[in-house]
Amino acid sequence: MDKWDDLLARIVQTEAAGARVMIAIAGPPAAGKSFISERLQAALAPEGAEILPMDGFHYDNAVLDQLGLRPRKGAPETFDFDGFELALRRVRDSETTIAVPTFDRNLDLSRASARLIAASTRYVIVEGNYLLLDRAPWSGLARLFDLTLFLDAPRSELEDRLMKRWTDLDYSTGDAEAKVRGNDMLNVDLVLERSLAPDIRWRSAG
C-alpha cells in the first residue's frame, strides 16, 4: 500500500467525535498543502468533502498597515485566529451549511463567504501553515482535528518554490528575494521547528 492509499484508508477508518471528520493538512509555506488538499477532496468527493483554508483568515492589508504588520504578512500574528477557531468549531459542530472565506493570492486578499460547507459534508479538509503550531493560542487547535497530516520538505526546496511563487506573480527577482528571505523563510523555520507531532508525516525529497 502506498502512502496515498494508506492516508485514504486512515481517513475512512477514522472515528470522529461527530458526524463530520475534520482532517488537518499542515506544513510550511510552499510544502504543497493546497495541492494535496485538492487531490484529497477529489478522492473523497463521493462521500462529500470540502476544503477550509486557513489563508482565508488573513487580516486585510489595510488592517496589517494599521498594525504595522504588512511586511510580515503570513506570520501567525497576521491572521484572525479567533475568527478561524470559531469557524472550525462551527463547521465541526453545526448541522447547517456554513460559509467560509478563501484567499485570492492574485489579488492578495481574502474573499468573505466564498465557499460553502454543506450540512451533508462528511469530510472537511483544513489546510494551513499553523494548524499544529506549538504556540498559544494555535496549539489549542489540534484537539479539533480527527486526523493530522504534516507535509515536510528540505528548506532549500521550499525556498526555491517560494521564489517561483512570487516571480510567477510578476515580482522582480530582487523583490521576490526580499519577500522570501525577509518574511517567508522566517515562517518556514517557525513551522518546521515548532510544530506538534502529527498523526502522519510526509516528506518530499525535493
C-alpha positions in Angstrom: 0.0 0.0 0.0 1.5 3.4 -1.0 1.3 6.4 1.3 -1.7 7.9 -0.6 -3.7 4.7 -0.2 -2.7 4.5 3.4 -3.9 8.1 4.0 -7.3 7.4 2.4 -7.6 4.2 4.5 -6.8 6.1 7.7 -9.3 8.7 6.9 -12.1 6.2 6.2 -11.3 4.3 9.4 -11.2 7.5 11.5 -13.9 7.7 14.2 -14.9 11.3 14.5 -16.4 12.9 17.6 -19.4 13.9 15.5 -20.8 13.0 12.1 -18.1 15.0 10.4 -14.4 14.1 10.0 -12.0 17.1 10.4 -8.7 16.5 8.6 -5.8 18.9 9.1 -3.2 19.3 6.3 -0.4 21.3 7.9 3.1 22.3 6.9 5.4 25.2 6.0 4.7 27.6 3.1 5.1 26.0 -0.3 5.0 22.5 1.1 2.2 21.5 -1.2 -0.8 21.8 1.2 -3.2 23.1 -1.4 -2.3 20.5 -4.0 -2.7 17.6 -1.5 -6.0 19.1 -0.2 -7.5 19.4 -3.6 -6.4 15.9 -4.5 -7.9 14.6 -1.3 -11.1 16.4 -1.8 -11.5 14.8 -5.2 -10.8 11.3 -3.8 -13.4 11.8 -1.0 -15.9 13.6 -3.2 -18.4 10.6 -3.3 -18.8 10.9 0.4 -18.9 14.7 0.4 -15.7 16.7 1.1 -14.8 20.4 1.3 -11.7 22.4 1.9 -11.5 25.1 4.7 -8.3 27.1 4.0 -6.6 28.9 6.9 -5.4 31.5 4.5 -9.0 32.9 4.2 -8.5 34.4 7.6 -5.6 36.7 6.7 -6.1 40.2 8.1 -6.9 42.6 5.3 -3.9 44.7 4.1 -5.4 47.8 5.5 -5.6 46.2 8.9 -2.0 45.0 8.6 -0.9 48.5 7.7 -2.7 49.8 10.7 -1.0 47.3 12.9 2.4 47.8 11.3 2.5 44.1 10.2 2.2 44.3 6.4 5.9 43.2 5.9 5.2 40.1 8.0 2.0 39.0 6.2 1.7 35.3 6.6 3.2 35.2 10.1 0.9 33.8 12.9 0.0 37.3 14.2 -1.3 38.4 10.8 -4.3 36.0 10.9 -7.6 36.4 12.6 -7.1 33.5 14.9 -10.3 33.9 16.9 -12.3 34.0 13.7 -10.6 30.9 12.4 -11.1 29.0 15.6 -14.8 29.9 15.7 -15.2 28.8 12.1 -13.6 25.5 12.8 -15.9 24.9 15.8 -18.9 25.9 13.8 -18.1 23.6 10.9 -17.3 20.8 13.3 -20.4 21.1 15.4 -23.1 22.6 13.3 -25.7 20.7 11.3 -26.3 23.6 8.9 -24.5 25.0 5.9 -21.6 27.2 6.9 -19.9 29.9 4.6 -16.2 30.3 5.0 -13.7 32.7 3.4 -10.9 31.9 0.9 -7.7 33.7 0.0 -7.2 35.1 -3.5 -3.4 35.1 -4.0 -3.5 37.1 -7.2 -5.5 39.8 -5.6 -3.7 39.4 -2.3 -6.9 39.5 -0.2 -9.4 37.3 1.5 -12.8 36.8 -0.1 -15.6 36.6 2.5 -18.2 33.7 2.4 -16.5 32.4 -0.8 -17.1 28.7 -0.1 -20.0 26.8 1.4 -19.6 23.7 3.6 -22.9 22.0 3.3 -24.6 20.2 6.3 -24.2 17.0 4.4 -20.4 17.3 4.0 -18.8 14.3 5.6 -15.1 15.3 5.3 -13.7 18.8 6.0 -10.1 19.2 4.9 -8.5 22.1 6.8 -5.2 23.3 5.3 -2.8 25.9 6.7 0.7 26.6 8.0 -0.1 26.8 11.7 -2.6 24.1 12.3 -0.1 22.2 14.5 1.9 25.2 15.7 3.1 24.6 19.3 2.5 28.1 20.4 -0.5 29.6 22.2 -3.2 30.1 21.1 -2.6 28.0 18.0 -1.6 24.9 20.0 -5.3 24.6 21.1 -6.4 23.8 17.5 -5.0 20.3 17.4 -7.9 18.9 19.5 -10.4 20.0 16.9 -9.0 17.6 14.3 -9.7 13.9 13.9 -6.6 13.2 11.8 -3.5 15.4 11.1 -1.0 15.2 8.2 2.2 17.3 8.1 3.9 18.0 4.8 7.7 18.4 5.1 10.4 19.3 2.5 14.0 20.4 2.6 14.4 24.0 3.5 16.3 24.8 0.2 13.5 23.3 -1.8 10.9 25.4 0.0 12.9 28.5 -0.7 13.1 27.7 -4.4 9.3 27.1 -4.6 8.6 30.3 -2.8 10.9 32.2 -5.2 8.9 30.7 -8.1 5.6 31.6 -6.5 6.5 35.3 -6.4 8.2 35.5 -9.8 5.2 33.8 -11.3 3.1 36.6 -9.9 5.4 39.1 -11.8 7.6 40.1 -8.9 11.1 41.0 -9.9 13.9 38.7 -8.8 15.0 41.3 -6.2 11.5 41.9 -4.8 10.9 38.1 -4.7 14.2 37.5 -2.8 13.3 40.3 -0.3 9.9 38.7 0.4 11.2 35.2 0.6 14.3 35.8 2.8 12.8 38.7 4.9 9.4 37.0 5.6 8.5 33.7 4.1 11.6 31.7 5.3 11.0 33.0 8.8 7.6 31.4 8.7 9.1 28.2 7.2 11.5 27.9 10.0 8.8 28.5 12.6 6.6 25.8 11.3 9.5 23.3 10.8 10.9 23.9 14.3 7.7 24.5 16.4 5.0 22.1 15.2 3.3 19.4 17.2 3.8 15.8 16.2 1.2 14.8 13.5 -0.6 11.5 13.0 1.1 11.2 9.6 4.2 12.9 8.2 5.1 13.1 4.5 8.5 14.3 3.5 9.4 15.4 0.0 12.8 14.6 -1.2 13.0 17.9 -3.1 
